[in-house]
Amino acid sequence: MSSPMIVTIDGPAGVGKSTMAKKLADALGIAYLDTGAMFRSTAWRLGEGAWKWEAPRMVEELGWINFALSGSGSDTRLSLNGYMVGDEIRTEQVGMWASNVATMPPVRAFLKEAQIKLGAMYPLVAEGRDMGTVVFPNAERKFFLDASVDVRAKRRFDQLKEMGKPANLSELKAAIAKRDDQDRNRAVAPLRPADDAVIIDTSDLSKEHVFKALLDGIKG
């Protein structure tokens, strides 16, 4: 049997990966894998300070975590131990926790294996930080979305305001810049485009233009 189709979309925080990955999964009629949500859910489940644990304790705690997917396209839902995760993992605090635990080899190894298992079961549009470089190096199509820190902070600010949550633009910019530094310079699986990825700078592009570029890349 041939392997399920995998499309990867990588990029930094706030670049619009989730929005585009959902739209692309809808268009292709396949599942959407939000690996950032997997890291956030893991960090949320483990709790604050987990990144200070010794490796044996971390491995033991990770052994109690199990992920599953249901649905397809933008209706795909991620569950952790049977619990459908939601907005509780979308805070800036949990985002920083996720960036912290992402530097730990046991966490990355655990989630990489969990993602590979899901990819072996379902055709996916997988978005994250290292989908095309580490987790699915043989993906059928690979994309890397990027944008300036200012643009990403403003997008996140607008998103939080729409959700009715408090937001401070300068604090968001600082948080995104800090996460960029951690993600791009970490020793394990640093954020970078795959050699064969299509790179799309979304700073000056509308959502429609970005989506068209993704579709053109699929067809090409």
Buried (B, 14 or more C-beta within 10 A) or exposed (E): EEEBBBBBBBBBBBBBBBBBBBBBBBBBEBBBBBBBBBBBBBBBBBEEEBBEBEEEEBBEBBEEBEBBBEEBBBEBBBBBEEEEBEEEBBBBEBBBBBBBBBBBEBBBEBBBEBBEEBBEEBBBBBBBBBBBBBBBBEBEBBBBBBBEBEBBBBBBBEBBEEEEEEBEBEEBBEBBBEBBEBBEEBEEBBBBBBEEBBEBBBEEBEEEEBBEBBBEBBEE
